[in-house]
Amino acid sequence: MYFPLVISVVLVALWLAGGIVYGWWKRFYGWFVALGSLGAVGGAALLVILFVGPYWKVIYDTVIQPG
């Protein structure tokens, strides 16, 4: 049930993280801004998973998957 939520959040977070790493690689901004941006993207992804779907239910349905 929450599998599409987790997959979409992970894909968007990876896409944004890839853009951040590319920007750092091309020296558009420094390492401090890149790390802060990666933290913000990771934090936003975590907040979406925590508050859009009940956290333990999401972990149970997507990672453990009984039966």
ROSE-20478 format. One record per residue (C-alpha): residue in three letters; x, y, z. Coordinates in steps of 0.001 Angstrom, whole numbers, plus 500000, padded with zeros to 6 digits. Each point is the difference from the previous one (the first is absolute). Layout:
BEGIN
ALAXYZ
...
***
This chain:
BEGIN
MET500000500000500000
TYR502795502436500834
PHE502438498585497489
PRO499216502661497321
LEU500502502743502615
VAL503402498684501014
ILE501125499418496409
SER498901503463498869
VAL501647501708502989
VAL503240498066499469
LEU500067500765496262
VAL499394503724500508
ALA502581500149502805
LEU502590498194497860
TRP499271502311497067
LEU500466503076502177
ALA503108498546501646
GLY501458499282496563
GLY499450503633499021
ILE501661501165503203
VAL503023497765499441
TYR500228501142496367
GLY499886503649501085
TRP502774499380502516
TRP502033498064497409
LYS499759502896497519
ARG500904502453502811
PHE496735501946499854
TYR500133500060503789
GLY502251498734502767
TRP499981496868502110
PHE498232501673502928
VAL496997500999497901
ALA499965496569498361
LEU499971498188503358
GLY497314502302501339
SER497884499435496914
LEU500438496232500226
GLY498943500162503635
ALA496952502065499100
VAL498975497580497236
GLY500494497011502293
GLY498097501688502795
ALA497126500914497704
ALA499821496409498730
LEU499968498713503572
LEU497257502435500999
VAL497847498944497054
ILE500344496340500944
LEU499361500757503673
PHE496943502216499573
VAL498371498927496743
GLY500106496305500851
PRO500107498621503530
TYR503706499249500392
TRP499969496497501445
LYS497190498941497693
VAL502046501208497013
ILE503085498112501175
TYR497937496893500696
ASP498255500068496597
THR503028500860497863
VAL503003498432501721
ILE498821497072502104
GLN496994498970497834
PRO498534497079501873
GLY499228496737498232
***
